[in-house]
């Protein structure tokens, strides 16, 4: 090498260093076990550089995991990160002379690093995410279920040891049970509202308003009802299902009656007897009419009479205002 003058510019000459073979062997074994490597460099300086680079890369990897993760238990990686901080950035020789945290790092790998990384890269993560999504998606629906029905799922999601053992298998079972409860109460509310609206559809078809309406108005009215029912069959939020039902009763149904009345063949709006049509009436739901001037509770027969008198007055006033009332 010295005689080859063309290689002098690229040659590095330094005193040969010797290291304790036991330290070298111990660090090589650590690298094999900690990084799950089958082949590690045999040359001591190369081994030291290799180990130093891999330790820094692992520290950076774990830091990125903690920073970018939404799982609360991932914060437990701070302990092995602190250990790695103590061995990262040292001179190469240090890893073959003074490295003494191998056992601590291997223990952290077995008890914390590997289980958490296995969780994040496997099916356990999917189970966790599905459970969290269920609570988020059905947050409003949970209010219609018995109190505490979601407690098991929430406790499991907050468990600092959620990534260990069969915790996720238990969470999946609890999630499936909660989902079944939610589906049942959603289906029950949907069925109740759909049946009520289908009943209104039948009433419309049997009404004088429908019988006297023009065919296109008849078709339009039934199509509007079917659209509401179709929307209900797709809706998964109980509050919205009930709101759709209330809205139908209070505004859609009365509006359909007005729509049919406005198209009466011969111009009769359902209350006249043909000839010149009277001014069009607006239909309002009885649910939107309330008795005024009464409050409190009904405890006696006199209280009932007083309430009914106030309600009757409100109903009559509505009729006197030129409106009709749907029941």
C-alpha positions as CSV (number, residue, x, y, z in Angstrom):
1,X,0.0,0.0,0.0
2,X,2.8,2.4,0.8
3,X,4.7,1.6,-2.4
4,X,1.6,2.3,-4.5
5,X,1.9,6.1,-4.8
6,X,-1.4,6.4,-6.7
7,X,-3.3,5.3,-3.7
8,X,-1.6,7.6,-1.2
9,X,-4.3,10.3,-1.5
10,X,-6.9,7.8,-0.5
11,X,-5.0,6.0,2.3
12,X,-5.6,6.6,6.0
13,X,-2.9,5.5,8.3
14,X,-3.5,5.3,12.1
15,X,-2.2,3.2,15.0
16,X,-3.9,-0.1,15.2
17,X,-6.3,-0.3,18.1
18,X,-6.9,-3.4,20.2
19,X,-10.0,-4.1,22.2
20,X,-11.0,-6.6,24.8
21,X,-12.4,-9.5,22.9
22,X,-15.0,-10.1,25.6
23,X,-16.3,-6.5,25.2
24,X,-16.3,-6.9,21.4
25,X,-18.2,-10.2,21.6
26,X,-20.7,-8.8,24.1
27,X,-21.5,-5.8,21.9
28,X,-21.8,-8.0,18.8
29,X,-24.2,-10.2,20.7
30,X,-26.1,-7.2,21.9
31,X,-26.4,-5.9,18.3
32,X,-27.6,-9.3,17.1
33,X,-30.3,-9.5,19.8
34,X,-31.4,-5.9,19.9
35,X,-31.6,-5.3,16.2
36,X,-32.7,-8.9,15.3
37,X,-29.8,-9.2,12.9
38,X,-28.4,-12.4,11.6
39,X,-25.0,-11.0,10.5
40,X,-23.1,-8.2,12.2
41,X,-19.7,-6.9,11.3
42,X,-16.8,-8.9,12.6
43,X,-14.2,-6.1,12.5
44,X,-14.4,-4.2,15.8
45,X,-14.2,-0.6,14.4
46,X,-16.8,-1.5,11.8
47,X,-18.9,-3.2,14.4
48,X,-18.7,-0.1,16.7
49,X,-19.8,2.3,13.8
50,X,-22.6,-0.1,12.8
51,X,-23.9,-0.3,16.3
52,X,-23.7,3.4,16.9
53,X,-25.7,4.1,13.7
54,X,-28.3,1.5,14.5
55,X,-28.8,2.8,18.0
56,X,-29.4,6.3,16.7
57,X,-31.8,5.1,14.1
58,X,-33.8,3.1,16.7
59,X,-33.9,6.2,19.0
60,X,-35.2,8.4,16.1
61,X,-37.7,5.7,15.1
62,X,-39.1,5.5,18.6
63,X,-39.3,9.2,19.0
64,X,-41.3,9.4,15.7
65,X,-43.6,6.7,17.0
66,X,-44.3,8.6,20.2
67,X,-44.8,11.9,18.3
68,X,-47.1,10.6,15.6
69,X,-49.2,8.1,17.5
70,X,-52.7,8.6,18.9
71,X,-52.5,5.6,21.3
72,X,-52.0,6.7,24.9
73,X,-49.8,3.7,25.9
74,X,-47.2,4.6,23.3
75,X,-45.9,7.2,25.8
76,X,-44.3,4.2,27.6
77,X,-41.6,4.2,25.0
78,X,-40.2,7.2,26.7
79,X,-38.3,4.9,29.1
80,X,-36.3,3.0,26.4
81,X,-35.9,6.3,24.6
82,X,-34.2,7.7,27.7
83,X,-31.9,4.7,27.7
84,X,-31.0,5.2,24.0
85,X,-30.3,8.9,24.7
86,X,-27.6,7.7,27.1
87,X,-25.8,5.6,24.4
88,X,-26.4,7.7,21.3
89,X,-23.7,10.1,20.0
90,X,-20.7,8.5,21.7
91,X,-17.3,8.0,20.0
92,X,-17.1,4.7,18.2
93,X,-14.5,3.2,20.6
94,X,-16.9,3.8,23.5
95,X,-19.2,1.1,22.3
96,X,-16.4,-1.5,22.6
97,X,-15.0,-0.2,25.9
98,X,-17.7,1.5,28.1
99,X,-21.1,0.3,26.7
100,X,-22.9,-1.0,29.8
101,X,-26.6,-0.6,29.1
102,X,-27.1,-3.7,27.0
103,X,-29.1,-5.6,29.5
104,X,-31.4,-2.7,30.2
105,X,-32.0,-2.1,26.6
106,X,-32.7,-5.7,25.9
107,X,-35.1,-5.8,28.7
108,X,-36.9,-2.7,27.4
109,X,-37.0,-4.3,24.0
110,X,-38.7,-7.4,25.3
111,X,-41.1,-5.8,27.7
112,X,-42.0,-2.5,25.9
113,X,-40.6,-1.9,22.4
114,X,-41.4,-5.2,20.7
115,X,-45.0,-5.5,22.2
116,X,-45.9,-1.9,21.2
117,X,-44.4,-2.2,17.7
118,X,-46.1,-5.5,17.2
119,X,-49.4,-3.9,18.2
120,X,-48.9,-1.0,15.8
121,X,-48.1,-3.2,12.9
122,X,-50.7,-6.0,13.4
123,X,-54.3,-6.8,13.8
124,X,-54.5,-5.5,17.4
125,X,-54.4,-2.0,16.1
126,X,-57.4,-2.6,13.9
127,X,-59.4,-3.9,16.8
128,X,-58.5,-0.8,18.9
129,X,-59.3,1.6,16.0
130,X,-62.7,-0.1,15.3
131,X,-63.6,0.2,19.0
132,X,-62.6,3.9,19.1
133,X,-64.4,4.6,15.9
134,X,-67.6,3.0,17.2
135,X,-67.6,5.3,20.2
136,X,-67.0,8.3,18.0
137,X,-69.5,7.4,15.3
138,X,-72.3,6.6,17.8
139,X,-71.5,9.1,20.5
140,X,-75.1,10.5,20.3
141,X,-76.7,7.1,20.0
142,X,-75.1,6.0,23.3
143,X,-77.4,8.3,25.1
144,X,-80.3,6.1,24.1
145,X,-78.7,3.0,25.7
146,X,-78.6,2.0,29.4
147,X,-76.1,4.1,31.3
148,X,-72.6,2.5,31.5
149,X,-73.1,0.1,28.6
150,X,-69.9,1.5,26.9
151,X,-67.8,1.4,30.1
152,X,-66.0,-1.8,29.3
153,X,-64.9,-0.5,25.9
154,X,-63.8,2.8,27.3
155,X,-61.8,1.2,30.1
156,X,-60.1,-1.1,27.6
157,X,-59.1,1.8,25.3
158,X,-57.6,3.7,28.3
159,X,-55.8,0.6,29.7
160,X,-52.0,1.4,29.7
161,X,-51.4,-2.3,29.1
162,X,-53.8,-2.5,26.1
163,X,-51.0,-3.8,23.9
164,X,-50.2,-6.8,26.1
165,X,-51.6,-10.3,26.3
166,X,-55.2,-10.9,25.1
167,X,-56.4,-7.4,26.0
168,X,-57.5,-6.8,22.4
169,X,-59.4,-10.0,22.2
170,X,-61.4,-8.9,25.2
171,X,-61.9,-5.5,23.7
172,X,-63.2,-7.0,20.4
173,X,-65.8,-9.1,22.3
174,X,-66.9,-6.0,24.3
175,X,-67.0,-3.9,21.1
176,X,-69.1,-6.5,19.2
177,X,-71.6,-6.6,22.1
178,X,-71.9,-2.8,22.2
179,X,-72.3,-2.6,18.5
180,X,-75.1,-5.2,18.6
181,X,-76.9,-3.1,21.3
182,X,-76.5,0.1,19.2
183,X,-77.7,-1.6,16.1
184,X,-80.8,-2.9,17.9
185,X,-81.8,0.4,19.4
186,X,-81.2,2.2,16.1
187,X,-83.3,-0.4,14.2
188,X,-86.0,-0.1,16.8
189,X,-86.3,3.7,16.5
190,X,-86.1,3.5,12.7
191,X,-88.8,0.9,12.5
192,X,-91.1,3.0,14.8
193,X,-90.7,6.2,12.7
194,X,-90.9,4.4,9.3
195,X,-94.1,2.6,10.4
196,X,-95.6,5.9,11.5
197,X,-94.8,7.5,8.1
198,X,-96.0,4.5,6.2
199,X,-99.3,4.9,8.1
200,X,-99.5,8.5,7.0
201,X,-98.9,7.3,3.4
202,X,-101.9,5.0,3.7
203,X,-104.0,7.9,5.2
204,X,-103.0,10.1,2.3
205,X,-104.0,7.5,-0.3
206,X,-107.4,7.0,1.4
207,X,-108.1,10.7,1.9
208,X,-110.5,12.9,-0.1
209,X,-107.5,15.3,-0.8
210,X,-105.8,12.5,-2.7
211,X,-108.9,11.3,-4.5
212,X,-109.6,14.7,-5.9
213,X,-106.0,15.6,-6.7
214,X,-104.5,15.6,-10.2
215,X,-102.5,12.5,-11.0
216,X,-99.2,14.3,-11.1
217,X,-99.9,15.7,-7.6
218,X,-100.8,12.3,-6.3
219,X,-97.6,10.8,-7.7
220,X,-95.5,13.7,-6.4
221,X,-97.0,13.4,-2.9
222,X,-96.3,9.6,-2.6
223,X,-92.9,10.1,-4.1
224,X,-92.1,12.6,-1.4
225,X,-93.2,10.2,1.3
226,X,-91.1,7.4,-0.2
227,X,-88.0,9.7,-0.3
228,X,-88.4,10.4,3.4
229,X,-88.7,6.7,4.1
230,X,-85.6,5.9,2.0
231,X,-83.6,8.5,3.9
232,X,-84.7,7.0,7.2
233,X,-83.5,3.5,6.1
234,X,-80.0,4.9,5.6
235,X,-79.8,7.1,8.7
236,X,-77.9,5.6,11.6
237,X,-78.2,8.4,14.2
238,X,-81.2,8.1,16.4
239,X,-81.5,11.8,17.0
240,X,-81.8,12.4,13.3
241,X,-84.2,9.6,12.8
242,X,-86.5,11.1,15.4
243,X,-86.0,14.6,14.0
244,X,-87.0,13.4,10.5
245,X,-90.1,11.8,12.0
246,X,-91.1,14.9,13.9
247,X,-90.4,17.1,10.8
248,X,-92.6,14.9,8.7
249,X,-95.4,15.2,11.2
250,X,-95.1,18.9,11.8
251,X,-94.4,20.2,8.3
252,X,-94.0,17.6,5.5
253,X,-97.4,15.8,6.0
254,X,-99.4,19.0,6.3
255,X,-97.6,20.4,3.3
256,X,-98.5,17.3,1.2
257,X,-102.1,17.8,2.1
258,X,-101.9,21.4,0.9
259,X,-100.1,20.3,-2.2
260,X,-102.9,17.8,-3.0
261,X,-105.7,20.3,-2.2
262,X,-104.1,22.9,-4.5
263,X,-104.3,20.5,-7.4
264,X,-107.9,19.5,-6.9
265,X,-109.6,18.7,-10.1
266,X,-112.3,21.3,-10.7
267,X,-110.6,23.7,-8.3
268,X,-112.3,22.5,-5.1
269,X,-109.9,22.5,-2.2
270,X,-111.6,19.7,-0.2
271,X,-114.0,21.9,1.9
272,X,-116.1,23.5,-0.9
273,X,-118.7,22.1,-3.1
274,X,-117.2,23.0,-6.5
275,X,-117.6,26.2,-8.5
276,X,-115.4,29.1,-7.4
277,X,-112.7,27.8,-5.1
278,X,-112.3,29.4,-1.7
279,X,-109.0,31.0,-0.8
280,X,-106.4,28.2,-0.3
281,X,-106.0,27.0,3.3
282,X,-102.8,26.2,5.1
283,X,-102.7,22.9,6.9
284,X,-100.9,22.8,10.3
285,X,-100.1,19.9,12.5
286,X,-102.0,19.6,15.8
287,X,-98.6,19.0,17.3
288,X,-97.6,22.6,16.6
289,X,-100.7,24.0,18.5
290,X,-100.4,24.4,22.2
291,X,-102.7,25.7,24.9
292,X,-101.7,29.1,26.2
293,X,-102.3,30.6,29.6
294,X,-102.0,27.2,31.5
295,X,-99.0,25.8,33.1
296,X,-97.9,23.5,36.0
297,X,-99.3,20.0,36.4
298,X,-102.7,18.4,36.1
299,X,-103.8,17.1,39.4
300,X,-107.6,17.5,39.5
301,X,-110.5,17.2,37.1
302,X,-110.8,21.0,37.2
303,X,-107.2,21.2,36.0
304,X,-108.0,19.0,33.1
305,X,-111.1,21.0,32.2
306,X,-109.1,24.2,32.3
307,X,-106.4,22.8,30.1
308,X,-108.9,21.4,27.5
309,X,-110.7,24.7,27.4
310,X,-107.4,26.5,26.7
311,X,-106.5,23.9,24.1
312,X,-109.9,24.2,22.4
313,X,-109.5,27.9,22.3
314,X,-106.2,27.6,20.5
315,X,-107.6,25.1,18.0
316,X,-110.6,27.2,17.3
317,X,-108.4,30.3,16.8
318,X,-106.3,28.3,14.3
319,X,-109.4,27.5,12.3
320,X,-110.6,31.1,12.5
321,X,-107.2,32.1,11.1
322,X,-108.2,30.3,7.9
323,X,-106.2,27.1,8.6
324,X,-107.0,23.5,8.9
325,X,-105.5,21.1,11.4
326,X,-104.0,17.7,10.7
327,X,-104.2,15.1,13.5
